[in-house]
Amino acid sequence: EDVDIPSRRVLITGATGLLGRAVFKEFNENNWNAVGCGYRRAQPRFEQINLLDSIAVHDIIHDFQPHVIVHCAAERRPDVVESQPDAASQLNVAASGNLAKEAAGVGAFLIYISTDYVFDGTSPPYKETDVPNPLNLYGKTKLEGEKAVLENNEDAAVLRIPVLYGEVERLEESAVTVMFDKVQFSNKSANMDHWQQRFPTNVKDVAAVCRQLAEKRMLDPSVKGIFHWSGNEQMTKYEMACAIADAFNLPSSHLRPITDCPVVGALRPRNAQLDCSKLEMLGIGQRTPFRSGIKESLWPFLVDKRWRQTVFH
């Protein structure tokens, strides 16, 4: 029996990561022929490709001939970028520029995933036309990646997004979900940042935006350039932790708000809120309320599931 393979083809880099898995799933479930590639965790589900290997990148793009490429792969941990600047620059800048060039070669629409950290956080909300001023090396490499992409492929799109959460394989995969252990183990007090203003965004929503953007582009070649997407609930990490505790009926009195600017690690912008009206005007977007999204993401990691079963089920 013939399997009906959809005619629209999409290639997703970083398909093993938190965002990449969601993007792969979104396209796959909406009548796209999706191929994901990864590196360390690729097999057996995804193609194993080292994005720094330009021949391998050329080959997969020419063999598969994608209509769309969503480039999720990146070194996105600011403190790792500071400690390994050369490796981060190779992946975030050089590999992105090369991918954009290869995409242009086959006429594929490239969506490069960027970050709100290209802004310094002093005058939010930020429109796509506002001048970036990254405070840390992560933001700088992602901004250089944007430039490399648009220089090599003027028809590409850049999608800037903020802090992400969603269905994680390990709590450490997201700066939001990683707080769950501190919330659950209420026998010791935990300091929580209450200085930086964040807009936690569900990866499912970003994935939907990527697909909608790709489908809009299939109909309208003028869909290109820089776009912003973000959740619209403003929260510090302390407020997120309290919301997580509340969602699971856990105590939050052991969580301590720290209102000073953090002194360790890479500099962070105070409030890099993204203005998303450009995508909204195109009729593109999806937002999951934080409480329901975080409950769904963290439920499998709840330590004491027994007495809370009644709350949810």
N, C-alpha and C positions, 0 to 999 in steps of 0.2 A: 504494500500500500504506500502510495506516495505521501511523504510528509510535506505539507505546504509551508515552505520557508518564505517568510515575508521578504518583499523585494527591497525595503528600505534598510540600509546597512549602517550600523553605528559601531565604532571602535572606542572602547573606554580604557584609558590608562589608569593605573592605580586601582584596578577593579577589586583588589583584595582589601583595600582600606575602608574606613568607615563610610566615607562619602561614595567611593567608587562602587561598593556593593549595592548601595541604594540606587545609584544611577543605572547600573546594569539591570537591576530588577525592574525599575520603572520602564525602561525601553523594552526590555524583554516581554513584559506583560502588556505592552501596548502596541503589539504588531510591528515590532522592529526586529530585524536579525541582528542581535547584539553579540559582539565578541569582546571579551574583557582580557586585558593583559596585566600582569603583575610581575614581581621579581622574586622576592624571597618566599612568599606564600602562594605562588601561582598554581602549582600543580595540585590535583589533577583538573581543577575546574576551569582554569584560565590559561591562556598562552603565557609562557615565560619569556619575557623580553627585558633585556637591559636597555633602558632608554638612552644610555650613554653610548650604545653600540649603533652608530648611524647606519650601518649596513643592515642590521637586523630590523631597525625601524623602517628603513626604505622597503625592505622585502615584505614585511607584513602589510604595509599600506598598499603596496602595488599588487600583492596577491589578493587581498580582501576587497580593495577598491571601495572603501567606506564613503557614504554620502556625508556622514557627520563623524567627527572625532571629539570626544569629551575628555579633556586632559586634566584628570584629578590627581595624578601622581605628583608629589612634592615632598620636600622636607618642611614640615609645617610646625615643628616644635621650636619656638624662638630660642630656647636655651641651648638646644642642640646645634642650631645654625650658628650661634655665637662661638661654640666650641669647635665646630667643624666647618669653617666658612668656605673652604675650597670645594668640598664635596657638595655642600648645599648649593653653591653657585653653579656647579656643574649640572645638577638636577633641575634647579628652579629656573635657571637662565639659559644655559647652553642647550640642554635637551629640549626645552620649550621652543626655542628659536628654530632648532632643527626640525622639530615636529611640525611647526607652522609652515616651514618651507616644503616639507614632504606633502602636507595637506594641500597646499596650493598646487603642487605638481599633479595631483589627481582631481583637483576641483572639489575637495572635501571642505565642509564648513567646520572650522575648529572652534570649540568653546574652551577657553583657557580659564581655569578656576583660580581666582586671585583672592585678596583679603582686605578687610577693613583696616588692617595694620599699615596700609600705604599712607594713612593719614595720621597726623600728630595728635588728634583728639582734642584740640583747643577750641574749635568752632563748628560743632555739629548742628544739624545733620548735614552730611556731605552729599553733594550731587556728583554725577559722573564728570562734570566739567570742572570741579574744584581741583585746585593744584595740590597734588600729593606731597607729603613731607614725612616720610617714615622715620620713626624714632629708633627702631632697632634693625639689626642686620636681616632678620627674617623679612620685615616689611620692605627693606631695600632690595633684597634678591627677588621678591615677588613683583615689585615695581619694574625692576630690570627685565624680568621675565615677560611682563606685559609689553614692554617696549620691543623686546626681541621678537615676540609673536606678531605684533602689528607691523613691524618693519619688514618681516619676512612674508607676511600674508595680510594684505590690507583688507581682505574680506572676512577676517576672523572676528570672533567676539571674545571679550574679556568679561567674566562674571565675578564681581567682588562680593564676598560673603563674610559674615562674622563667625563667632565661635559656634561650633556644631555639636550636636548630640544626636542620638538615635539608637538603633539596635546595635549594641556593642558585643564583640566577642570577649573582650576583657574590659573591666571598668576604666583602665588607664587609656583606652582608645580615645576618650574625649575628656576635655578639661572640665566638662559639666558632670559626667557620670563618675569621674574619679573621686568626687566628693562623697559618694554614697557610703563608703565605709566609715568615714568620720561622722556622718549623720547617724548611721546605725549603731555605732559603738558609743553609746551615750554615757558610759562610765568614766570617760575622761574628756576634759574640755578641749575644744578645737578652735583655733584662731582662723577666722574666715575673712578674706579681703572684702571690705565694704567701701572701697575707694573707687575702683574701676567700674564704670558703667558698661554693662554688656547687653547684648540682644541675642539670647540663645536661640538657635535656629535648627529645626529638625531636618536631618539629611533627606528625609522623604520629600520635604517641601522643595529643597534645592534640586533634587532629582526631577521633580515634576516641572520645575522652572526650566531646567535644561532641555527636557523633552518638548515642552511647549515652545521654547525658543527655536529649537531645531525644526519643529513642524511649521512654525511661522516663517522661518527662513526658506523652507522648501517652496513656499508660495510667494515670498517677497524678498528679492535679493538685496533690498536696502537694509535688511535686519543685520546689523554688524556694529562693531565698535564696543564701547564700554557700557556695562549694565551693573546695577546694584540689586541684590536681594537680601532680605533679612527678616527675622521674626520682629514683631513690633512690641514685645513686652520688655521694658527696660529693667534690668536687675543686676545687682552686684552678686558676686559669688556667695556672699552671706545670705542675700535674699533668695537666691536659687536653692541654697542648702535648706533654708527654712521652708520653702515651697515643697521641696522633696520630702522633708520630714512630715509636713502637713498632708501630702498626698498619700503617705503610708501610715498615717496615724502614729507617728513616732515623736518622741519628745525633741524639742529643739533648744531647751534652756542651756545645754552644754556648749552651744555654738556661740562664739564670741566675735562680734563685729570689730574689725580693725580698720579704722578710718584713715590711717596714715598712708601716704604713698609708699608702695613696696620698695625696699632698698636692695634686695637681692635679685639676681637674674637680669635678663634683658629688660630694657625700658619698655613700658606699655603705655599706649595712649589712654588718657582718662576717659574720654567718651568719643568713640569713632562711629557714632550712629550713621547709618547709610540711608539716604533718601531713595526710596524705591519707586517713585512716581513714574519714572520713564517706562519701566516694565509694566506697571499697573495700567498705564495709558494704552499699552499694546494689548491689554486684556490677559496678561500673563501673571501668574502668581498662585500661591497656595500657602496657607498658614495654619499649622496645628497649634492649638492652645498649649502652653508650656506644661500645665498640670497633667493633661491627658497624655501628651507626648512622652513626658518623663516617666510617668507611671508605666506606660507600655514598655519603655526602654529598660527600666530598672527592675521590674517585677521578677525576672529570672534570678536576680542577684540578692533578693530579699532573704536574709539569713533565717529569720523565724517566720516561716510561711504559715504555720499551723493556725494560730489563733486569729490571723488576719484573713484567712480564707473567706470568712463570713462578710468581711467588709467589701470584697470585690465580686464574689461569685454567688 
